[in-house]
Amino acid sequence: MPSIFTKIINGEIPANIIAEDEDCIAFLDIFPLVKGHVLVVPKQEVDYLFDIDDELLGRMMTFSKRVAKAIERSITCQRIGIAVIGLEVPHAHIHLIPLQSVEDINFSRPKLKLSEEEMKGIALKIKSNLK
């Protein structure tokens, strides 16, 4: 059965997509820790990040860097944190999280509940800052 991320990649489930190329897709996390929390997902459905082929993993990190720079230009933060948990969805993904403090990347904190309008606005702002 396809993962929820594969369904997003296939256009079966809507998402606030930030960027996409032949290998990867980036979209806003629907349960963000902070505003601007983005997931980077390989289009190839692989459960565990370290099972991804080295070349694709390299391209995924380069893609993540490009998206992280756009987040930095869009969301006030000291830097972008990166996390790989991999337990909640059986499809490898990287969390890119704007940080003001280490607490911003604490996954045990309550998640934000943003309106769809606010999510779309954040996505458009980050997309406009992609280079």
Secondary structure, 3 states (H helix, E strand, C coil): CCCHHHHHHCCCCCCCEEEECCCEEEEECCCCCCCCCEEEEECCCCCCHHHCCHHHHHHHHHHHHHHHHHHHHHCCCCEEEEECCCCCCCCCCEEEEEECCHHHHCCCCCCCCCCHHHHHHHHHHHHHCCC
